[in-house]
Amino acid sequence: MVKQSIKPSAEPEKPLSRDNLMDIASNIIRELRGKGINGRFRDPENERLRDAKTRLLIESIKAYGIILRDSDLIELEQRIGQLEKQQEGRNKL
């Protein structure tokens, strides 16, 4: 699984891109596939905790993807609004 430590920072980090999310999701898929193939179930309690964290990460990726999509829609709406204003200006001439 993707191992990242969360360190408080004075500067906010840049938002993740779609490529970042795809990399994280790809790593999760590869790990889960390997786990399923190799049957790496040692301590059932640790596996349950790891699975719960994986589900949480997957839900976080889904939520982040929705936020990215929404921000793209807002940007598109703004661009369409600008184009409509430009078109209106041309039609008045």
KOLKEKOL-727524 format. One record per atom (N, C-alpha, C, O, CB): z, y, x. Coordinates in nm, 3 decimals, always signed. Glycine has a CB too. Layout:
+---------+---------+---------+
|      up |   north |    east |
+---------+---------+---------+
|       Z |       Y |       X |
...
+---------+---------+---------+
% end
This chain:
+---------+---------+---------+
|      up |   north |    east |
+---------+---------+---------+
|  +0.000 |  -0.117 |  +0.085 |
|  +0.000 |  +0.000 |  +0.000 |
|  +0.000 |  +0.123 |  +0.089 |
|  +0.039 |  +0.115 |  +0.206 |
|  +0.122 |  +0.000 |  -0.097 |
|  -0.042 |  +0.233 |  +0.037 |
|  -0.047 |  +0.357 |  +0.111 |
|  +0.095 |  +0.402 |  +0.136 |
|  +0.172 |  +0.423 |  +0.042 |
|  -0.129 |  +0.466 |  +0.036 |
|  +0.130 |  +0.417 |  +0.261 |
|  +0.265 |  +0.458 |  +0.296 |
|  +0.260 |  +0.603 |  +0.338 |
|  +0.198 |  +0.638 |  +0.439 |
|  +0.325 |  +0.367 |  +0.408 |
|  +0.324 |  +0.687 |  +0.260 |
|  +0.331 |  +0.828 |  +0.292 |
|  +0.473 |  +0.873 |  +0.274 |
|  +0.539 |  +0.838 |  +0.175 |
|  +0.233 |  +0.911 |  +0.204 |
|  +0.521 |  +0.952 |  +0.369 |
|  +0.654 |  +1.007 |  +0.350 |
|  +0.639 |  +1.146 |  +0.289 |
|  +0.547 |  +1.220 |  +0.322 |
|  +0.734 |  +1.013 |  +0.485 |
|  +0.729 |  +1.177 |  +0.202 |
|  +0.726 |  +1.307 |  +0.137 |
|  +0.821 |  +1.397 |  +0.213 |
|  +0.942 |  +1.375 |  +0.215 |
|  +0.765 |  +1.297 |  -0.015 |
|  +0.764 |  +1.499 |  +0.277 |
|  +0.845 |  +1.592 |  +0.355 |
|  +0.836 |  +1.729 |  +0.289 |
|  +0.727 |  +1.777 |  +0.259 |
|  +0.797 |  +1.596 |  +0.503 |
|  +0.950 |  +1.791 |  +0.268 |
|  +0.944 |  +1.926 |  +0.213 |
|  +0.876 |  +2.019 |  +0.313 |
|  +0.896 |  +2.008 |  +0.434 |
|  +1.086 |  +1.976 |  +0.179 |
|  +0.797 |  +2.108 |  +0.261 |
|  +0.722 |  +2.197 |  +0.347 |
|  +0.732 |  +2.339 |  +0.293 |
|  +0.740 |  +2.360 |  +0.172 |
|  +0.575 |  +2.153 |  +0.357 |
|  +0.731 |  +2.435 |  +0.383 |
|  +0.733 |  +2.575 |  +0.341 |
|  +0.601 |  +2.612 |  +0.276 |
|  +0.597 |  +2.696 |  +0.186 |
|  +0.762 |  +2.667 |  +0.461 |
|  +0.493 |  +2.549 |  +0.321 |
|  +0.361 |  +2.575 |  +0.265 |
|  +0.322 |  +2.464 |  +0.170 |
|  +0.338 |  +2.346 |  +0.202 |
|  +0.256 |  +2.589 |  +0.377 |
|  +0.270 |  +2.500 |  +0.053 |
|  +0.224 |  +2.393 |  -0.037 |
|  +0.100 |  +2.325 |  +0.022 |
|  +0.016 |  +2.389 |  +0.085 |
|  +0.192 |  +2.451 |  -0.178 |
|  +0.091 |  +2.196 |  +0.000 |
|  -0.025 |  +2.122 |  +0.048 |
|  -0.143 |  +2.144 |  -0.044 |
|  -0.127 |  +2.180 |  -0.160 |
|  +0.006 |  +1.972 |  +0.060 |
|  -0.262 |  +2.122 |  +0.010 |
|  -0.383 |  +2.133 |  -0.071 |
|  -0.384 |  +2.020 |  -0.173 |
|  -0.334 |  +1.911 |  -0.146 |
|  -0.511 |  +2.129 |  +0.018 |
|  -0.440 |  +2.046 |  -0.291 |
|  -0.450 |  +1.938 |  -0.391 |
|  -0.538 |  +1.825 |  -0.338 |
|  -0.627 |  +1.847 |  -0.255 |
|  -0.508 |  +1.991 |  -0.524 |
|  -0.512 |  +1.706 |  -0.386 |
|  -0.595 |  +1.591 |  -0.350 |
|  -0.734 |  +1.607 |  -0.413 |
|  -0.748 |  +1.663 |  -0.521 |
|  -0.529 |  +1.458 |  -0.396 |
|  -0.832 |  +1.557 |  -0.343 |
|  -0.968 |  +1.558 |  -0.397 |
|  -0.995 |  +1.424 |  -0.464 |
|  -0.915 |  +1.331 |  -0.455 |
|  -1.073 |  +1.587 |  -0.285 |
|  -1.108 |  +1.416 |  -0.531 |
|  -1.148 |  +1.287 |  -0.590 |
|  -1.162 |  +1.181 |  -0.480 |
|  -1.124 |  +1.066 |  -0.500 |
|  -1.282 |  +1.302 |  -0.667 |
|  -1.216 |  +1.221 |  -0.366 |
|  -1.231 |  +1.127 |  -0.255 |
|  -1.094 |  +1.075 |  -0.208 |
|  -1.079 |  +0.956 |  -0.179 |
|  -1.305 |  +1.193 |  -0.138 |
|  -0.995 |  +1.166 |  -0.201 |
|  -0.860 |  +1.123 |  -0.163 |
|  -0.806 |  +1.020 |  -0.263 |
|  -0.751 |  +0.917 |  -0.224 |
|  -0.766 |  +1.243 |  -0.156 |
|  -0.823 |  +1.050 |  -0.392 |
|  -0.775 |  +0.958 |  -0.495 |
|  -0.846 |  +0.824 |  -0.487 |
|  -0.784 |  +0.719 |  -0.505 |
|  -0.793 |  +1.019 |  -0.634 |
|  -0.977 |  +0.827 |  -0.461 |
|  -1.053 |  +0.702 |  -0.450 |
|  -1.005 |  +0.621 |  -0.330 |
|  -0.996 |  +0.498 |  -0.337 |
|  -1.204 |  +0.731 |  -0.437 |
|  -0.974 |  +0.687 |  -0.220 |
|  -0.922 |  +0.617 |  -0.103 |
|  -0.789 |  +0.549 |  -0.134 |
|  -0.768 |  +0.433 |  -0.100 |
|  -0.905 |  +0.714 |  +0.015 |
|  -0.700 |  +0.622 |  -0.200 |
|  -0.570 |  +0.566 |  -0.235 |
|  -0.586 |  +0.448 |  -0.330 |
|  -0.526 |  +0.342 |  -0.311 |
|  -0.479 |  +0.675 |  -0.299 |
|  -0.668 |  +0.467 |  -0.434 |
|  -0.690 |  +0.359 |  -0.532 |
|  -0.756 |  +0.238 |  -0.465 |
|  -0.721 |  +0.124 |  -0.497 |
|  -0.777 |  +0.409 |  -0.649 |
|  -0.849 |  +0.262 |  -0.375 |
|  -0.915 |  +0.151 |  -0.304 |
|  -0.815 |  +0.072 |  -0.221 |
|  -0.821 |  -0.051 |  -0.217 |
|  -1.028 |  +0.204 |  -0.215 |
|  -0.725 |  +0.142 |  -0.155 |
|  -0.623 |  +0.074 |  -0.075 |
|  -0.532 |  -0.011 |  -0.164 |
|  -0.495 |  -0.123 |  -0.127 |
|  -0.539 |  +0.175 |  +0.003 |
|  -0.496 |  +0.041 |  -0.279 |
|  -0.412 |  -0.035 |  -0.372 |
|  -0.485 |  -0.161 |  -0.418 |
|  -0.427 |  -0.269 |  -0.421 |
|  -0.372 |  +0.051 |  -0.494 |
|  -0.611 |  -0.146 |  -0.454 |
|  -0.689 |  -0.261 |  -0.501 |
|  -0.699 |  -0.367 |  -0.392 |
|  -0.680 |  -0.485 |  -0.418 |
|  -0.830 |  -0.216 |  -0.544 |
|  -0.728 |  -0.323 |  -0.269 |
|  -0.737 |  -0.420 |  -0.158 |
|  -0.605 |  -0.492 |  -0.136 |
|  -0.601 |  -0.613 |  -0.115 |
|  -0.780 |  -0.349 |  -0.029 |
|  -0.495 |  -0.416 |  -0.140 |
|  -0.365 |  -0.478 |  -0.118 |
|  -0.331 |  -0.578 |  -0.229 |
|  -0.285 |  -0.688 |  -0.202 |
|  -0.256 |  -0.371 |  -0.109 |
|  -0.355 |  -0.538 |  -0.354 |
|  -0.324 |  -0.627 |  -0.466 |
|  -0.413 |  -0.752 |  -0.462 |
|  -0.367 |  -0.862 |  -0.492 |
|  -0.343 |  -0.554 |  -0.600 |
|  -0.538 |  -0.733 |  -0.426 |
|  -0.629 |  -0.848 |  -0.414 |
|  -0.579 |  -0.944 |  -0.306 |
|  -0.573 |  -1.065 |  -0.327 |
|  -0.773 |  -0.801 |  -0.382 |
|  -0.544 |  -0.888 |  -0.190 |
|  -0.492 |  -0.971 |  -0.081 |
|  -0.365 |  -1.042 |  -0.119 |
|  -0.344 |  -1.158 |  -0.085 |
|  -0.468 |  -0.887 |  +0.043 |
|  -0.280 |  -0.971 |  -0.190 |
|  -0.153 |  -1.030 |  -0.235 |
|  -0.180 |  -1.145 |  -0.331 |
|  -0.113 |  -1.249 |  -0.325 |
|  -0.064 |  -0.923 |  -0.302 |
|  -0.276 |  -1.127 |  -0.420 |
|  -0.310 |  -1.232 |  -0.515 |
|  -0.372 |  -1.353 |  -0.448 |
|  -0.344 |  -1.467 |  -0.486 |
|  -0.404 |  -1.179 |  -0.621 |
|  -0.455 |  -1.328 |  -0.349 |
|  -0.522 |  -1.439 |  -0.279 |
|  -0.426 |  -1.512 |  -0.187 |
|  -0.423 |  -1.635 |  -0.184 |
|  -0.641 |  -1.386 |  -0.197 |
|  -0.346 |  -1.437 |  -0.113 |
|  -0.256 |  -1.498 |  -0.014 |
|  -0.124 |  -1.543 |  -0.074 |
|  -0.047 |  -1.613 |  -0.009 |
|  -0.230 |  -1.401 |  +0.098 |
|  -0.097 |  -1.504 |  -0.197 |
|  +0.027 |  -1.548 |  -0.262 |
|  +0.152 |  -1.504 |  -0.190 |
|  +0.244 |  -1.583 |  -0.172 |
|  +0.027 |  -1.696 |  -0.275 |
|  +0.155 |  -1.380 |  -0.148 |
|  +0.265 |  -1.329 |  -0.067 |
|  +0.384 |  -1.288 |  -0.154 |
|  +0.417 |  -1.169 |  -0.164 |
|  +0.219 |  -1.211 |  +0.017 |
|  +0.448 |  -1.384 |  -0.216 |
|  +0.563 |  -1.356 |  -0.302 |
|  +0.686 |  -1.416 |  -0.235 |
|  +0.717 |  -1.534 |  -0.256 |
|  +0.543 |  -1.412 |  -0.447 |
|  +0.756 |  -1.337 |  -0.157 |
|  +0.871 |  -1.390 |  -0.084 |
|  +0.998 |  -1.373 |  -0.167 |
|  +1.055 |  -1.470 |  -0.217 |
|  +0.885 |  -1.319 |  +0.053 |
|  +1.041 |  -1.251 |  -0.179 |
|  +1.162 |  -1.222 |  -0.254 |
|  +1.122 |  -1.167 |  -0.390 |
|  +1.067 |  -1.057 |  -0.398 |
|  +1.255 |  -1.121 |  -0.177 |
|  +1.148 |  -1.241 |  -0.498 |
|  +1.105 |  -1.197 |  -0.631 |
|  +1.154 |  -1.057 |  -0.669 |
|  +1.081 |  -0.981 |  -0.732 |
|  +1.154 |  -1.297 |  -0.735 |
|  +1.276 |  -1.023 |  -0.632 |
|  +1.329 |  -0.890 |  -0.666 |
|  +1.253 |  -0.781 |  -0.592 |
|  +1.219 |  -0.678 |  -0.651 |
|  +1.479 |  -0.882 |  -0.632 |
|  +1.226 |  -0.802 |  -0.464 |
|  +1.147 |  -0.704 |  -0.388 |
|  +1.006 |  -0.691 |  -0.445 |
|  +0.952 |  -0.581 |  -0.453 |
|  +1.140 |  -0.743 |  -0.239 |
|  +0.949 |  -0.802 |  -0.485 |
|  +0.814 |  -0.798 |  -0.544 |
|  +0.814 |  -0.721 |  -0.675 |
|  +0.721 |  -0.646 |  -0.702 |
|  +0.762 |  -0.941 |  -0.567 |
|  +0.917 |  -0.739 |  -0.757 |
|  +0.927 |  -0.664 |  -0.882 |
|  +0.936 |  -0.513 |  -0.856 |
|  +0.871 |  -0.433 |  -0.923 |
|  +1.049 |  -0.710 |  -0.964 |
|  +1.017 |  -0.477 |  -0.757 |
|  +1.030 |  -0.335 |  -0.722 |
|  +0.898 |  -0.279 |  -0.669 |
|  +0.857 |  -0.168 |  -0.704 |
|  +1.142 |  -0.316 |  -0.618 |
|  +0.833 |  -0.356 |  -0.583 |
|  +0.704 |  -0.313 |  -0.527 |
|  +0.600 |  -0.298 |  -0.638 |
|  +0.524 |  -0.202 |  -0.640 |
|  +0.655 |  -0.414 |  -0.419 |
|  +0.598 |  -0.394 |  -0.730 |
|  +0.504 |  -0.387 |  -0.842 |
|  +0.532 |  -0.266 |  -0.931 |
|  +0.439 |  -0.200 |  -0.978 |
|  +0.511 |  -0.515 |  -0.926 |
|  +0.659 |  -0.237 |  -0.953 |
|  +0.694 |  -0.120 |  -1.035 |
|  +0.647 |  +0.008 |  -0.966 |
|  +0.596 |  +0.099 |  -1.033 |
|  +0.848 |  -0.115 |  -1.060 |
|  +0.664 |  +0.017 |  -0.836 |
|  +0.618 |  +0.135 |  -0.762 |
|  +0.466 |  +0.144 |  -0.765 |
|  +0.410 |  +0.253 |  -0.774 |
|  +0.669 |  +0.132 |  -0.617 |
|  +0.400 |  +0.030 |  -0.757 |
|  +0.253 |  +0.030 |  -0.762 |
|  +0.206 |  +0.079 |  -0.899 |
|  +0.113 |  +0.158 |  -0.907 |
|  +0.198 |  -0.112 |  -0.734 |
|  +0.271 |  +0.032 |  -1.006 |
|  +0.235 |  +0.079 |  -1.141 |
|  +0.256 |  +0.229 |  -1.154 |
|  +0.175 |  +0.300 |  -1.213 |
|  +0.317 |  +0.005 |  -1.248 |
|  +0.365 |  +0.278 |  -1.098 |
|  +0.394 |  +0.421 |  -1.100 |
|  +0.287 |  +0.499 |  -1.025 |
|  +0.242 |  +0.605 |  -1.070 |
|  +0.533 |  +0.450 |  -1.040 |
|  +0.246 |  +0.448 |  -0.910 |
|  +0.142 |  +0.513 |  -0.832 |
|  +0.010 |  +0.515 |  -0.908 |
|  -0.060 |  +0.616 |  -0.909 |
|  +0.123 |  +0.443 |  -0.697 |
|  -0.024 |  +0.405 |  -0.971 |
|  -0.148 |  +0.397 |  -1.048 |
|  -0.145 |  +0.496 |  -1.164 |
|  -0.244 |  +0.565 |  -1.190 |
|  -0.170 |  +0.253 |  -1.102 |
|  -0.033 |  +0.506 |  -1.235 |
|  -0.020 |  +0.603 |  -1.343 |
|  -0.032 |  +0.745 |  -1.291 |
|  -0.090 |  +0.832 |  -1.356 |
|  +0.113 |  +0.584 |  -1.416 |
|  +0.023 |  +0.770 |  -1.172 |
|  +0.013 |  +0.902 |  -1.111 |
|  -0.132 |  +0.936 |  -1.077 |
|  -0.176 |  +1.049 |  -1.097 |
|  +0.100 |  +0.911 |  -0.985 |
|  -0.205 |  +0.838 |  -1.027 |
|  -0.347 |  +0.859 |  -0.996 |
|  -0.424 |  +0.890 |  -1.123 |
|  -0.510 |  +0.979 |  -1.124 |
|  -0.407 |  +0.733 |  -0.926 |
|  -0.395 |  +0.818 |  -1.231 |
|  -0.461 |  +0.845 |  -1.359 |
|  -0.434 |  +0.988 |  -1.406 |
|  -0.526 |  +1.059 |  -1.446 |
|  -0.414 |  +0.745 |  -1.467 |
|  -0.308 |  +1.028 |  -1.400 |
|  -0.271 |  +1.163 |  -1.444 |
|  -0.339 |  +1.268 |  -1.357 |
|  -0.389 |  +1.368 |  -1.408 |
|  -0.118 |  +1.182 |  -1.439 |
|  -0.342 |  +1.246 |  -1.229 |
|  -0.405 |  +1.341 |  -1.137 |
|  -0.554 |  +1.350 |  -1.165 |
|  -0.612 |  +1.459 |  -1.161 |
|  -0.380 |  +1.300 |  -0.990 |
|  -0.616 |  +1.236 |  -1.194 |
|  -0.758 |  +1.235 |  -1.228 |
|  -0.786 |  +1.316 |  -1.354 |
|  -0.886 |  +1.387 |  -1.361 |
|  -0.807 |  +1.092 |  -1.248 |
|  -0.698 |  +1.306 |  -1.451 |
|  -0.714 |  +1.384 |  -1.574 |
|  -0.703 |  +1.533 |  -1.544 |
|  -0.779 |  +1.614 |  -1.597 |
|  -0.609 |  +1.342 |  -1.680 |
|  -0.607 |  +1.569 |  -1.459 |
|  -0.591 |  +1.709 |  -1.421 |
|  -0.716 |  +1.759 |  -1.349 |
|  -0.762 |  +1.870 |  -1.375 |
|  -0.466 |  +1.728 |  -1.332 |
|  -0.770 |  +1.679 |  -1.258 |
|  -0.895 |  +1.717 |  -1.189 |
|  -1.008 |  +1.737 |  -1.288 |
|  -1.083 |  +1.834 |  -1.278 |
|  -0.933 |  +1.611 |  -1.085 |
|  -1.021 |  +1.646 |  -1.382 |
|  -1.128 |  +1.656 |  -1.482 |
|  -1.111 |  +1.782 |  -1.565 |
|  -1.208 |  +1.854 |  -1.592 |
|  -1.130 |  +1.533 |  -1.572 |
|  -0.987 |  +1.809 |  -1.606 |
|  -0.961 |  +1.930 |  -1.686 |
|  -0.994 |  +2.056 |  -1.607 |
|  -1.051 |  +2.150 |  -1.662 |
|  -0.815 |  +1.933 |  -1.731 |
|  -0.958 |  +2.059 |  -1.479 |
|  -0.989 |  +2.178 |  -1.400 |
|  -1.140 |  +2.194 |  -1.382 |
|  -1.191 |  +2.306 |  -1.379 |
|  -0.919 |  +2.170 |  -1.262 |
|  -1.211 |  +2.083 |  -1.370 |
|  -1.357 |  +2.089 |  -1.363 |
|  -1.416 |  +2.143 |  -1.492 |
|  -1.510 |  +2.222 |  -1.489 |
|  -1.416 |  +1.949 |  -1.333 |
|  -1.360 |  +2.102 |  -1.605 |
|  -1.409 |  +2.152 |  -1.735 |
|  -1.384 |  +2.302 |  -1.750 |
|  -1.469 |  +2.375 |  -1.801 |
|  -1.340 |  +2.077 |  -1.850 |
|  -1.268 |  +2.348 |  -1.704 |
|  -1.239 |  +2.491 |  -1.710 |
|  -1.337 |  +2.568 |  -1.623 |
|  -1.388 |  +2.673 |  -1.664 |
|  -1.095 |  +2.519 |  -1.665 |
|  -1.364 |  +2.516 |  -1.504 |
|  -1.460 |  +2.581 |  -1.414 |
|  -1.600 |  +2.585 |  -1.478 |
|  -1.669 |  +2.686 |  -1.470 |
|  -1.465 |  +2.507 |  -1.279 |
|  -1.639 |  +2.475 |  -1.540 |
|  -1.770 |  +2.471 |  -1.606 |
|  -1.777 |  +2.571 |  -1.721 |
|  -1.878 |  +2.639 |  -1.740 |
|  -1.800 |  +2.330 |  -1.657 |
|  -1.669 |  +2.579 |  -1.799 |
|  -1.665 |  +2.676 |  -1.909 |
|  -1.680 |  +2.818 |  -1.857 |
|  -1.750 |  +2.900 |  -1.916 |
|  -1.534 |  +2.662 |  -1.988 |
|  -1.614 |  +2.848 |  -1.746 |
|  -1.624 |  +2.981 |  -1.687 |
|  -1.767 |  +3.009 |  -1.639 |
|  -1.821 |  +3.117 |  -1.661 |
|  -1.525 |  +2.995 |  -1.570 |
|  -1.827 |  +2.910 |  -1.575 |
|  -1.965 |  +2.927 |  -1.527 |
|  -2.062 |  +2.946 |  -1.643 |
|  -2.153 |  +3.027 |  -1.635 |
|  -2.007 |  +2.808 |  -1.442 |
|  -2.042 |  +2.871 |  -1.749 |
|  -2.129 |  +2.884 |  -1.867 |
|  -2.111 |  +3.023 |  -1.928 |
|  -2.209 |  +3.087 |  -1.967 |
|  -2.096 |  +2.773 |  -1.973 |
|  -1.986 |  +3.070 |  -1.935 |
|  -1.959 |  +3.203 |  -1.988 |
|  -2.029 |  +3.311 |  -1.905 |
|  -2.084 |  +3.406 |  -1.961 |
|  -1.809 |  +3.230 |  -1.991 |
|  -2.027 |  +3.296 |  -1.774 |
|  -2.095 |  +3.392 |  -1.687 |
|  -2.246 |  +3.388 |  -1.708 |
|  -2.312 |  +3.492 |  -1.714 |
|  -2.062 |  +3.364 |  -1.539 |
|  -2.300 |  +3.268 |  -1.720 |
|  -2.444 |  +3.255 |  -1.743 |
|  -2.484 |  +3.315 |  -1.878 |
|  -2.589 |  +3.378 |  -1.889 |
|  -2.486 |  +3.107 |  -1.737 |
|  -2.400 |  +3.294 |  -1.979 |
|  -2.428 |  +3.351 |  -2.111 |
|  -2.427 |  +3.503 |  -2.105 |
|  -2.511 |  +3.568 |  -2.168 |
|  -2.327 |  +3.301 |  -2.214 |
|  -2.332 |  +3.561 |  -2.031 |
|  -2.326 |  +3.706 |  -2.017 |
|  -2.452 |  +3.758 |  -1.944 |
|  -2.508 |  +3.860 |  -1.982 |
|  -2.198 |  +3.749 |  -1.940 |
|  -2.493 |  +3.686 |  -1.841 |
|  -2.614 |  +3.726 |  -1.768 |
|  -2.735 |  +3.719 |  -1.860 |
|  -2.821 |  +3.807 |  -1.858 |
|  -2.635 |  +3.636 |  -1.645 |
|  -2.741 |  +3.614 |  -1.940 |
|  -2.854 |  +3.597 |  -2.032 |
|  -2.854 |  +3.707 |  -2.137 |
|  -2.960 |  +3.759 |  -2.172 |
|  -2.847 |  +3.459 |  -2.100 |
|  -2.737 |  +3.743 |  -2.188 |
|  -2.728 |  +3.851 |  -2.286 |
|  -2.775 |  +3.982 |  -2.226 |
|  -2.844 |  +4.060 |  -2.291 |
|  -2.584 |  +3.865 |  -2.338 |
|  -2.737 |  +4.007 |  -2.101 |
|  -2.779 |  +4.129 |  -2.032 |
|  -2.930 |  +4.134 |  -2.016 |
|  -2.990 |  +4.241 |  -2.028 |
|  -2.712 |  +4.139 |  -1.895 |
|  -2.992 |  +4.021 |  -1.988 |
|  -3.137 |  +4.015 |  -1.972 |
|  -3.207 |  +4.035 |  -2.107 |
|  -3.312 |  +4.098 |  -2.115 |
|  -3.180 |  +3.882 |  -1.909 |
|  -3.146 |  +3.979 |  -2.212 |
|  -3.207 |  +3.993 |  -2.345 |
|  -3.203 |  +4.136 |  -2.395 |
|  -3.288 |  +4.175 |  -2.476 |
|  -3.136 |  +3.902 |  -2.444 |
|  -3.107 |  +4.216 |  -2.350 |
|  -3.097 |  +4.356 |  -2.393 |
|  -3.204 |  +4.442 |  -2.329 |
|  -3.237 |  +4.548 |  -2.382 |
|  -2.960 |  +4.412 |  -2.361 |
|  -3.257 |  +4.399 |  -2.216 |
|  -3.358 |  +4.477 |  -2.145 |
|  -3.489 |  +4.459 |  -2.212 |
|  -3.589 |  +4.516 |  -2.168 |
|  -3.368 |  +4.440 |  -1.999 |
+---------+---------+---------+
% end
